[in-house]
Amino acid sequence: MMPSSSKIPFPSVLLLMIARSAAGAPRTAENERWNVNFETRHSPSEYYGEWADHTYHPSPPDWRALSIYQLLTDRFADGDPSNNEAFAGGFDVRDMTYRHGGDFVGLTQKLPYIKGLGCQAIWISPIFQNGENMYHQYAMHDFTLLDRRLGTLEELRDLTTSAHRLGMYVIVDVVMNHMDNEFYFQGHQFSQAEFRLHGSTEQQREYEYIPRRAEAELFDTPAGKQPYMDFWFNNTWDPQAQYEGKVYGQWGESAWDNGHGTYPGSDFHHNGDLKDYFEPWEINLGKIYGTMDDLRLESPRVQEKYIAMTKALIASTDVDGFRVDTPMQVPLSFFKAWAPAVRDFAKSLGKDRFGMFGEFYVTPARYATMTGRGRDNTMYGTEKFIEGEATLKGGIVYSYYWYTFTAVVYGQAELADGLPLAYEEEAGMMDIFDPMSNRSEYSMWNFCNNHDNWRMQSMTGTAQMRMCLAVISFWPGVPLHYAGDEQDLNTPGSALDGWAREELSVSMAWRAVRTTPEGNPADRDNFDMT
């Protein structure tokens, strides 16, 4: 939900205009407080990070020994109210779909609270610049400029340093599949664009991109006027061009490109909207929700840019790992290039077991292609692997979640029998070899709740939720805890719509949603332990 113009105060409009005109990923005097990149030239593949006179914190000896606490930074603790509207509008603590002001300063102040729960790592929501509202932070404008509403580079460094001092680790949610919604497909400004691959005639071929904003509002880049500073569209059609490498589908099947014709000079996919998640090309190239511009990640040119930006983030902030958003929509060739480059770079800084974990909201056959060295559906039960180096170490496993969720929600204990069956099925499909430890390590994340689903306790009760917590604590892998579960927050409704993305500080947004005779636990200061 986007706020109406009547709700944006005049100073916010000015801030939005100023931030738009001044934004840019090459390092400048204006953006250096928020920029993890130290390169002043506008050459994205050569961006780099640094932290002068800093000793980098080593990786944990074994990620499986940790418990992870997940939070949305905007919905946790507001330590610096002065940055709440530092970039664009959308701040309103009365509305659960708006920004609420949480930031790096507030999170740093509350680290002892998380440590006291017994969690040794935090997974925080994406950190780079988003636009109007976008409190969840998954609609990127940039991959080196921190969102000014979350805090500065120094404040993020204070967060990682404070966490390390407490014996904790910081995992950042990273997005590479898509950016914001700065383009529409020609002829479809207000309508859905059917997916296209190649096309034999001009009417059938992939779409041209049209920027949503006027040319005067675009950025000056080496590729001319562009909506994004570092990733550029190009509407030059090449009738002979093909997509590079294989893609994989939901059943672990591979697909090669046998057609011709696309826009190889563009950093984005021009194929239309993603609707069919079971068609291999569409899930890898389509525009998710029809609202997020899909990056051409199979392109070596785009890979070089993103790898440079990832290294800059690690070098400038000393983070310990990544949770990778929507990896099932990313061509595997990207991970085959990005993951080893990131591991090698982190190791050069003394982080010899840098963590990379995916969001596996997908079939086991699909996530088997991107775990460890990867297997497709012709390799199960063998010592054969997809060519190239290992990719992700593990990920957030939804198959176990669904077995537990359905068992407690429907009150049918026999549904939990799927847990050992799923584990057995995985064993023959998935490679769990970690090249950084040189051993096999089952490092899947198990959870009861997260930022994308209804809270389990809102549909069942506290007793069932505690049973689920016991399961994830003792099941193989890594237990993942969602902020607010420890306070028994139980707002009904989808997290994607904001309902189950409560904050722990005092909040007015959930005041009208009574979940107990006394009101809603999300209404009070849940950091107050008195």
C-alpha positions as CSV (number, residue, x, y, z in Angstrom):
1,M,0.0,0.0,0.0
2,M,1.4,3.4,-1.0
3,P,0.5,6.5,1.0
4,S,-1.6,9.1,-0.6
5,S,-0.1,12.5,-1.4
6,S,-2.2,14.0,1.3
7,K,-0.3,12.0,3.9
8,I,3.1,13.1,2.8
9,P,4.2,16.3,4.7
10,F,5.8,19.0,2.6
11,P,9.3,18.6,4.2
12,S,9.1,14.9,3.1
13,V,8.5,15.9,-0.5
14,L,11.5,18.1,-0.4
15,L,13.6,15.4,1.1
16,L,12.5,13.0,-1.6
17,M,13.4,15.4,-4.3
18,I,16.8,16.1,-2.8
19,A,17.6,12.5,-2.2
20,R,16.6,11.6,-5.8
21,S,18.8,14.2,-7.3
22,A,21.8,13.4,-5.1
23,A,21.7,9.6,-5.0
24,G,24.5,7.7,-6.6
25,A,26.7,4.7,-5.9
26,P,30.1,6.1,-7.0
27,R,31.5,7.6,-3.8
28,T,30.9,11.3,-3.4
29,A,31.2,13.8,-0.5
30,E,27.4,13.9,-0.4
31,N,26.8,10.1,-0.1
32,E,29.9,8.9,1.8
33,R,28.1,8.6,5.1
34,W,25.9,5.9,3.6
35,N,28.1,4.3,0.9
36,V,29.9,1.0,1.4
37,N,31.7,1.6,-1.9
38,F,34.9,3.7,-1.9
39,E,35.4,3.9,-5.6
40,T,34.8,7.5,-6.9
41,R,34.6,6.6,-10.6
42,H,31.3,5.5,-12.1
43,S,32.5,2.0,-12.9
44,P,30.3,-0.5,-11.0
45,S,32.4,-3.6,-11.7
46,E,35.4,-1.9,-10.0
47,Y,33.6,-0.8,-6.8
48,Y,35.3,-1.8,-3.6
49,G,35.0,-1.5,0.2
50,E,37.4,-0.8,3.0
51,W,37.6,-0.3,6.7
52,A,40.9,1.3,7.6
53,D,42.9,-0.3,10.5
54,H,40.1,-2.8,11.2
55,T,40.6,-6.4,12.2
56,Y,37.8,-8.5,10.8
57,H,35.9,-10.9,13.0
58,P,36.4,-14.6,12.3
59,S,33.6,-16.8,11.2
60,P,31.9,-19.1,13.7
61,P,33.6,-22.5,13.9
62,D,30.3,-24.2,12.9
63,W,27.1,-22.5,11.9
64,R,25.1,-25.5,13.2
65,A,26.0,-24.6,16.7
66,L,24.1,-21.3,16.6
67,S,20.5,-20.2,17.0
68,I,19.4,-17.3,14.7
69,Y,17.1,-14.5,15.6
70,Q,15.3,-12.9,12.6
71,L,14.0,-9.3,12.6
72,L,12.8,-6.6,10.2
73,T,15.0,-3.6,11.2
74,D,12.3,-1.1,10.6
75,R,10.0,-3.0,13.0
76,F,12.4,-3.6,15.9
77,A,13.7,-0.5,17.7
78,D,13.9,3.2,16.8
79,G,17.1,4.5,18.2
80,D,17.4,7.7,16.1
81,P,14.1,9.4,15.3
82,S,15.9,12.0,13.2
83,N,16.4,9.6,10.3
84,N,12.8,8.4,10.1
85,E,12.1,10.5,7.0
86,A,15.6,11.0,5.8
87,F,15.0,9.8,2.3
88,A,11.3,9.6,1.3
89,G,7.8,9.5,2.7
90,G,5.9,6.6,4.2
91,F,6.5,7.0,7.9
92,D,3.4,6.5,10.0
93,V,3.5,4.5,13.3
94,R,-0.3,4.3,13.3
95,D,-0.4,2.1,10.2
96,M,1.0,-1.5,10.0
97,T,1.8,-1.1,6.3
98,Y,4.0,2.0,6.8
99,R,7.5,2.6,8.1
100,H,7.9,2.7,11.8
101,G,11.4,4.0,12.3
102,G,13.5,1.0,13.4
103,D,17.2,1.5,12.6
104,F,20.7,0.3,13.2
105,V,21.1,2.5,16.3
106,G,18.0,1.0,18.0
107,L,19.0,-2.6,17.0
108,T,22.5,-2.1,18.5
109,Q,21.0,-0.9,21.7
110,K,18.9,-4.0,22.0
111,L,21.5,-6.6,21.1
112,P,21.8,-7.6,24.8
113,Y,18.1,-8.4,24.8
114,I,18.6,-10.9,21.8
115,K,21.7,-12.3,23.4
116,G,19.7,-12.9,26.6
117,L,17.3,-15.1,24.7
118,G,20.2,-17.5,23.9
119,C,20.5,-16.5,20.2
120,Q,24.1,-16.1,18.9
121,A,23.3,-14.6,15.5
122,I,20.8,-12.1,14.0
123,W,19.4,-12.1,10.5
124,I,18.4,-8.5,9.6
125,S,16.3,-7.4,6.7
126,P,17.9,-5.8,3.6
127,I,19.9,-2.7,4.2
128,F,20.2,-0.8,0.9
129,Q,18.2,2.1,-0.4
130,N,14.5,1.6,-1.1
131,G,11.9,4.1,-2.1
132,E,8.7,5.5,-0.7
133,N,7.7,3.5,2.4
134,M,9.1,0.0,1.4
135,Y,9.7,-0.8,5.1
136,H,10.5,-4.4,4.3
137,Q,13.5,-3.2,2.2
138,Y,13.2,-5.8,-0.7
139,A,12.7,-3.2,-3.5
140,M,16.3,-2.0,-4.1
141,H,17.4,1.2,-5.8
142,D,21.0,0.4,-5.2
143,F,23.4,-2.2,-3.9
144,T,26.0,0.0,-2.2
145,L,24.1,2.9,-0.7
146,L,22.5,2.1,2.7
147,D,19.0,3.2,3.2
148,R,19.3,6.6,5.0
149,R,16.3,5.7,7.2
150,L,18.1,2.8,8.7
151,G,21.3,4.6,9.4
152,T,24.8,5.4,8.3
153,L,27.8,3.3,7.5
154,E,29.3,4.1,10.9
155,E,26.1,3.1,12.6
156,L,26.1,-0.2,10.8
157,R,29.7,-0.7,11.7
158,D,28.8,0.0,15.3
159,L,26.2,-2.7,15.0
160,T,28.5,-5.4,13.7
161,T,31.3,-4.4,16.2
162,S,28.9,-4.5,19.1
163,A,27.5,-7.9,18.1
164,H,31.0,-9.3,17.7
165,R,31.9,-8.0,21.1
166,L,28.9,-9.9,22.5
167,G,30.0,-13.1,20.7
168,M,27.2,-12.7,18.1
169,Y,27.2,-12.8,14.3
170,V,25.3,-10.6,11.8
171,I,23.6,-12.1,8.8
172,V,22.3,-9.6,6.2
173,D,19.4,-10.3,3.9
174,V,20.7,-9.7,0.3
175,V,18.6,-9.4,-2.8
176,M,20.0,-9.9,-6.3
177,N,17.1,-11.3,-8.3
178,H,15.3,-7.9,-8.7
179,M,15.3,-4.2,-7.9
180,D,12.4,-1.8,-7.6
181,N,9.7,-1.1,-10.2
182,E,11.2,1.6,-12.3
183,F,10.2,0.2,-15.7
184,Y,7.1,-1.1,-17.5
185,F,7.0,-3.4,-20.5
186,Q,6.0,-1.5,-23.7
187,G,2.3,-1.6,-24.1
188,H,1.7,-2.7,-20.5
189,Q,2.0,0.3,-18.3
190,F,-1.1,-0.6,-16.3
191,S,-1.6,-4.2,-17.3
192,Q,0.1,-7.6,-17.0
193,A,2.6,-8.5,-19.6
194,E,2.5,-12.2,-20.7
195,F,5.8,-14.0,-20.5
196,R,7.7,-14.1,-23.7
197,L,11.0,-15.9,-24.6
198,H,12.7,-14.7,-27.8
199,G,9.9,-14.2,-30.4
200,S,9.9,-14.7,-34.2
201,T,8.2,-11.4,-35.0
202,E,8.3,-7.9,-33.6
203,Q,4.8,-8.4,-32.2
204,Q,5.8,-11.6,-30.4
205,R,9.3,-10.9,-29.3
206,E,10.4,-9.8,-25.8
207,Y,9.4,-6.4,-24.7
208,E,11.1,-3.1,-24.8
209,Y,11.6,-1.4,-21.4
210,I,10.0,2.0,-20.8
211,P,11.1,4.0,-17.7
212,R,8.2,5.1,-15.5
213,R,9.7,8.5,-14.7
214,A,10.3,11.4,-17.0
215,E,13.7,11.7,-18.6
216,A,14.5,14.8,-16.6
217,E,14.2,12.7,-13.4
218,L,16.6,10.0,-14.5
219,F,20.2,9.6,-13.6
220,D,23.2,10.5,-15.8
221,T,25.2,7.3,-16.2
222,P,27.9,6.0,-18.6
223,A,24.9,4.4,-20.4
224,G,23.0,7.6,-20.7
225,K,19.8,8.5,-18.8
226,Q,18.8,5.6,-16.5
227,P,16.4,5.0,-13.6
228,Y,19.1,3.2,-11.7
229,M,22.6,4.4,-11.2
230,D,24.5,1.2,-11.7
231,F,22.3,-1.2,-13.6
232,W,21.2,-0.1,-17.1
233,F,18.6,-1.1,-19.6
234,N,19.2,-1.3,-23.3
235,N,16.5,-1.8,-25.9
236,T,18.8,-2.9,-28.7
237,W,17.4,-6.2,-30.1
238,D,19.9,-8.8,-31.2
239,P,18.1,-11.4,-33.3
240,Q,20.9,-14.0,-32.9
241,A,21.5,-13.7,-29.1
242,Q,20.8,-16.5,-26.6
243,Y,20.7,-16.8,-22.9
244,E,23.9,-18.1,-21.3
245,G,24.0,-21.4,-19.5
246,K,21.3,-23.7,-18.2
247,V,18.3,-22.9,-16.0
248,Y,16.6,-25.3,-13.6
249,G,12.9,-25.9,-12.8
250,Q,10.9,-27.0,-9.8
251,W,11.5,-30.7,-10.5
252,G,15.3,-30.3,-10.7
253,E,15.1,-30.5,-14.5
254,S,17.6,-28.5,-16.6
255,A,16.7,-26.5,-19.7
256,W,19.0,-25.1,-22.4
257,D,18.1,-22.2,-24.7
258,N,17.4,-23.4,-28.2
259,G,16.0,-20.1,-29.5
260,H,17.4,-16.8,-30.6
261,G,16.7,-13.1,-30.1
262,T,16.9,-11.0,-26.9
263,Y,18.4,-7.8,-25.5
264,P,21.9,-9.0,-24.4
265,G,23.1,-5.4,-23.8
266,S,20.6,-4.8,-21.1
267,D,21.2,-5.5,-17.4
268,F,17.6,-6.6,-17.1
269,H,15.3,-9.3,-18.4
270,H,12.7,-8.0,-20.9
271,N,10.5,-11.1,-20.8
272,G,7.3,-10.0,-19.1
273,D,5.7,-10.9,-15.8
274,L,6.2,-14.1,-13.7
275,K,3.0,-16.1,-13.4
276,D,4.0,-19.8,-13.9
277,Y,6.4,-20.8,-11.2
278,F,6.8,-24.3,-12.7
279,E,8.0,-23.2,-16.1
280,P,11.8,-23.2,-15.9
281,W,12.4,-20.2,-18.1
282,E,9.6,-18.1,-16.7
283,I,10.6,-18.6,-13.0
284,N,14.2,-17.6,-13.9
285,L,13.5,-14.6,-16.2
286,G,10.0,-13.3,-15.3
287,K,9.3,-10.1,-13.3
288,I,8.2,-11.2,-9.8
289,Y,4.7,-10.0,-8.9
290,G,4.9,-7.9,-12.0
291,T,6.4,-5.1,-9.8
292,M,10.1,-5.8,-9.4
293,D,12.6,-5.3,-12.3
294,D,14.4,-8.6,-12.9
295,L,18.2,-8.4,-13.3
296,R,19.9,-10.4,-16.1
297,L,22.1,-12.3,-13.7
298,E,23.2,-14.9,-16.2
299,S,25.2,-12.1,-17.9
300,P,28.9,-12.0,-16.9
301,R,28.7,-8.2,-17.1
302,V,25.9,-8.1,-14.4
303,Q,27.7,-10.7,-12.4
304,E,30.9,-8.7,-12.3
305,K,28.9,-5.6,-11.0
306,Y,27.1,-7.5,-8.3
307,I,30.2,-9.4,-7.1
308,A,32.1,-6.2,-6.7
309,M,29.3,-4.7,-4.7
310,T,29.0,-7.7,-2.5
311,K,32.7,-7.6,-1.7
312,A,32.4,-3.9,-0.9
313,L,29.7,-4.7,1.6
314,I,31.7,-7.3,3.4
315,A,34.9,-5.2,3.5
316,S,33.2,-2.1,4.7
317,T,31.0,-3.6,7.4
318,D,32.4,-6.9,8.6
319,V,29.1,-8.8,8.3
320,D,29.4,-12.5,8.8
321,G,26.9,-14.0,6.3
322,F,24.0,-13.6,3.9
323,R,20.5,-14.8,3.7
324,V,19.8,-14.9,0.0
325,D,16.3,-13.7,-1.1
326,T,14.4,-15.6,-3.9
327,P,17.3,-17.8,-5.1
328,M,14.9,-20.1,-6.9
329,Q,14.3,-17.2,-9.4
330,V,18.0,-16.7,-10.1
331,P,19.8,-18.6,-12.9
332,L,22.2,-21.1,-11.2
333,S,25.1,-19.8,-13.3
334,F,25.0,-16.6,-11.2
335,F,25.5,-18.5,-8.0
336,K,28.3,-20.6,-9.6
337,A,30.2,-17.4,-10.1
338,W,29.1,-15.3,-7.1
339,A,29.3,-17.8,-4.3
340,P,33.0,-18.9,-4.8
341,A,34.0,-15.3,-5.4
342,V,32.4,-14.2,-2.1
343,R,33.9,-17.1,-0.2
344,D,37.4,-16.5,-1.4
345,F,37.1,-12.8,-0.7
346,A,35.8,-13.3,2.8
347,K,38.5,-15.8,3.5
348,S,41.1,-13.2,2.5
349,L,39.8,-11.1,5.3
350,G,40.0,-13.9,7.9
351,K,36.3,-15.0,7.6
352,D,37.0,-18.6,6.5
353,R,33.4,-19.9,6.9
354,F,31.4,-17.0,5.6
355,G,27.7,-18.1,5.6
356,M,25.5,-18.1,2.5
357,F,22.0,-19.4,3.0
358,G,19.0,-19.3,0.6
359,E,15.3,-18.8,0.9
360,F,14.1,-22.2,-0.1
361,Y,10.4,-21.5,-0.7
362,V,10.5,-24.1,-3.4
363,T,10.5,-27.8,-4.0
364,P,13.4,-30.0,-2.6
365,A,14.3,-30.9,-6.2
366,R,14.9,-27.2,-7.0
367,Y,16.9,-26.3,-3.9
368,A,19.0,-29.4,-4.4
369,T,20.4,-27.7,-7.5
370,M,21.7,-24.8,-5.5
371,T,22.9,-26.4,-2.3
372,G,26.5,-27.4,-2.1
373,R,27.8,-28.5,-5.5
374,G,24.2,-29.1,-6.6
375,R,22.4,-32.1,-8.1
376,D,19.8,-32.1,-10.8
377,N,17.1,-34.8,-11.1
378,T,19.4,-37.2,-13.0
379,M,22.0,-37.3,-10.2
380,Y,20.2,-38.4,-7.1
381,G,21.9,-41.1,-5.1
382,T,25.1,-40.7,-7.0
383,E,28.4,-38.9,-6.5
384,K,27.7,-36.7,-9.6
385,F,27.2,-33.0,-9.3
386,I,26.3,-30.0,-11.4
387,E,29.5,-28.6,-13.0
388,G,31.2,-25.7,-11.2
389,E,31.9,-24.9,-7.6
390,A,29.7,-25.2,-4.6
391,T,27.0,-22.5,-4.2
392,L,24.8,-22.0,-1.1
393,K,25.6,-23.7,2.2
394,G,22.0,-24.3,3.1
395,G,18.7,-22.5,3.4
396,I,15.4,-21.9,5.0
397,V,13.5,-25.2,4.6
398,Y,9.8,-24.9,4.0
399,S,9.0,-28.6,3.6
400,Y,9.6,-29.2,7.3
401,Y,7.7,-26.1,8.2
402,W,4.6,-27.2,6.3
403,Y,4.6,-30.7,7.9
404,T,4.7,-29.1,11.4
405,F,2.3,-26.3,10.6
406,T,-0.4,-28.6,9.2
407,A,0.0,-31.0,12.1
408,V,-0.6,-28.4,14.7
409,V,-3.1,-26.2,12.8
410,Y,-5.3,-29.1,11.8
411,G,-4.7,-31.1,15.0
412,Q,-3.6,-34.2,13.1
413,A,-0.4,-35.5,14.6
414,E,0.1,-38.0,11.9
415,L,1.0,-35.2,9.4
416,A,4.2,-34.7,11.3
417,D,5.3,-38.1,10.0
418,G,6.4,-36.1,6.9
419,L,9.4,-34.7,8.8
420,P,11.5,-37.9,8.8
421,L,10.3,-38.7,5.3
422,A,11.4,-35.3,4.0
423,Y,14.7,-35.7,5.7
424,E,15.2,-39.1,4.1
425,E,14.2,-37.8,0.7
426,E,16.7,-34.9,0.9
427,A,19.5,-37.2,1.8
428,G,19.5,-38.8,-1.6
429,M,19.1,-35.5,-3.5
430,M,21.1,-32.9,-1.8
431,D,24.9,-32.3,-1.6
432,I,25.9,-30.7,1.8
433,F,29.6,-30.5,1.1
434,D,31.1,-27.2,2.4
435,P,34.4,-26.3,0.6
436,M,35.3,-23.9,3.4
437,S,35.3,-26.6,6.1
438,N,36.1,-29.4,3.7
439,R,33.4,-31.6,5.2
440,S,29.7,-32.3,4.8
441,E,27.5,-30.2,7.1
442,Y,23.7,-30.3,7.1
443,S,23.0,-26.6,7.6
444,M,19.3,-26.1,6.8
445,W,17.4,-23.5,8.8
446,N,14.2,-24.7,10.6
447,F,11.5,-22.3,11.7
448,C,8.0,-22.0,13.2
449,N,7.4,-18.4,12.0
450,N,9.0,-15.8,9.8
451,H,8.2,-12.5,8.1
452,D,6.3,-14.0,5.2
453,N,3.6,-16.1,7.0
454,W,0.9,-16.1,9.6
455,R,2.2,-16.5,13.1
456,M,1.5,-20.2,14.0
457,Q,0.3,-19.3,17.5
458,S,-2.4,-17.0,16.1
459,M,-3.9,-20.0,14.4
460,T,-3.4,-22.6,17.2
461,G,-2.1,-21.6,20.6
462,T,0.9,-21.1,22.8
463,A,1.2,-24.8,23.7
464,Q,1.4,-25.8,20.0
465,M,3.9,-23.0,19.3
466,R,6.1,-24.3,22.2
467,M,6.0,-27.8,20.7
468,C,7.1,-26.4,17.4
469,L,10.0,-24.6,19.1
470,A,11.1,-27.9,20.7
471,V,11.1,-29.5,17.2
472,I,13.3,-26.9,15.5
473,S,15.6,-26.8,18.5
474,F,16.5,-30.5,18.3
475,W,16.0,-31.3,14.6
476,P,19.2,-31.4,12.4
477,G,20.2,-28.0,11.1
478,V,19.9,-24.5,12.5
479,P,17.0,-23.2,14.6
480,L,15.6,-19.9,13.4
481,H,13.5,-17.7,15.7
482,Y,11.3,-14.8,14.5
483,A,11.2,-11.6,16.5
484,G,8.2,-11.4,18.8
485,D,7.7,-15.2,19.3
486,E,9.4,-14.9,22.6
487,Q,6.8,-12.4,23.6
488,D,3.9,-14.5,22.3
489,L,2.9,-11.9,19.7
490,N,-0.1,-13.4,18.0
491,T,-1.7,-11.0,15.6
492,P,-3.7,-12.9,13.1
493,G,-3.2,-12.3,9.4
494,S,-0.5,-12.5,6.8
495,A,2.9,-11.1,7.5
496,L,3.1,-10.1,3.8
497,D,0.3,-7.7,4.5
498,G,1.9,-6.3,7.6
499,W,-0.2,-8.0,10.2
500,A,2.4,-10.4,11.6
501,R,5.3,-7.9,11.3
502,E,4.7,-6.4,14.7
503,E,7.4,-4.4,16.4
504,L,8.7,-4.9,19.9
505,S,8.7,-1.2,20.9
506,V,5.5,0.6,21.8
507,S,3.3,0.7,18.8
508,M,-0.1,2.1,17.9
509,A,-0.6,0.2,14.7
510,W,-1.9,-2.9,16.3
511,R,-3.9,-1.2,19.1
512,A,-7.3,-1.9,17.4
513,V,-6.4,-5.6,16.8
514,R,-7.3,-7.2,20.1
515,T,-5.9,-10.7,20.5
516,T,-6.4,-11.0,24.3
517,P,-9.0,-9.5,26.7
518,E,-6.3,-7.0,27.6
519,G,-5.6,-6.0,24.0
520,N,-2.7,-6.9,21.8
521,P,0.8,-7.7,23.2
522,A,2.3,-5.7,20.3
523,D,0.8,-2.6,21.7
524,R,3.3,-2.4,24.7
525,D,7.0,-2.0,25.1
526,N,8.1,-5.6,24.9
527,F,11.7,-4.8,25.7
528,D,10.5,-3.9,29.3
529,M,11.3,-7.0,31.3
530,T,10.0,-5.6,34.6
